[in-house]
Amino acid sequence: MSVHRRPNFVFILTDDHASNAISAYGSVVNTTPGIDAIAEAGMRFDRALVENSLCTPSRAAILTGTYSHTSAVTTLSTQLSNDHETFITALKAAGYRTAMFGKWHLGHGEGYDPTGFDHWEVLPDQGEYFDPQFLTADGPVQHEGYVTDVLTERALSWMAEQGDEPYCVLVWHKAPHRPWLPHPRHSDLFTDPIPLPPTFDDDYEGRGTPAHHATMRIADYLADVDLKQQPPTELDYAERAVWKYQRYMQDYLRCVAAVDESVQALTGFLTENGQFDDTVTVYGSDQGFYLGEHGWFDKRFMYEESLRMPLVLSYPSRVAAGRASDTLVSNVDIAQTILDFAGVAAPAAMQGASLAPMLTGEDPAPVRAAHYYRFYEHDDHMHHVWAHYGIRTERYKLIYFYADGMGLPNASNVTYPPEWELFDLEKDPHELHSMHLDPAYSGIRDELTLQLWDLQLALGDSPHPRQPVPEGRTS
Ligand code: CA
């Protein structure tokens, strides 16, 4: 292999940005020229999946390259101990300049502050959209302005100071997280009706209790703080649902518009300074999000819209332009991919795979046959999604709702009877009909059950005690 200049890394991560609101992924509701340009200059991952569809655990998985049971960051209220090695600590040890701007949401104070960064400015918890306060190594500071713009300006200012030494900067936006407060300059956008997704009126008939139990329906659970206006009183239930969807999407997509401007500013800086070709530029989101699919907003479920994160990456000096990949990749792969491109050995605790050989074309082989998922925050006070785990293969998805909070922070300890779901994604891409009890699927069901059992143990996690031991295995 030839010797390459050590690349810079510009890693833009947003919060709750669904692929269905990115034109590179075929959005029918908006355009995102800045994100699209990264995809066109490099690779778009169409099956990038998170291991736990929630802000805090996903961020821990991205930084540490490990699953939630390894990082111990399982819920919104578990913090990332700075005992864990991350791709940042490894890059810093290898001589990289490192900085972080934006949403951290992994804990604060001794033992939990951002670690391995030469410079950091992070929002306390979720942070504010306007005139945000930041925590820094020197104490709190406040900046006037809109959070997406402030983060971009702070990051650009730091990047301009770096000279020729390789650097890694994380620009981790708060947007487009709830409560979706856009900048007034975007208030004229999206005033035409926004198309409804095909599953907007889903009644969950083909699935078990968990989909019925969740409190994520736009029609019923978007609050005044989300809508910022009262629905017209003359609307019936169905009309009010559509009205709420429009209000939700207007603000969500306006927040995304500012994010895309940030992406354009950051890549514009790289281009103007001759750095774009030797920089690994990453755009991703900490999970997917429901934009009215199944009638929902929010995330948490292992269903496709929240399982799948947008992930595009460019590195023109080593990665060919304009490709898309539908191989199964995970948020735990990002850390090792970055370290591989930097020529830095990955810490032994990391559990993903480097995607660099696939990106450069040196080895296009898939990195896994099945993706493992686990959501711990059982029946939380926000959205009442049951705890579950499962696997997704190229064609199928098996989910076990063990439905037990197991005393975890922020989770209910109310236990419901466990339930299984099985989807044939080729025949049923919208996951409307679980085939778990269908005799025609008994063979694939048993195969997937074994595959889940084996993968879970291989990754060092434990099956829930309520799950029956599959035939051919011992507990
Ligand atoms: Ca999130």
Boltz pocket constraint, residues with backbone or C-beta under 6 A from the ligand:
constraints:
  - pocket:
      binder: B
      contacts: [[A, 14], [A, 15], [A, 16], [A, 54], [A, 55], [A, 286], [A, 287]]
      max_distance: 6.0
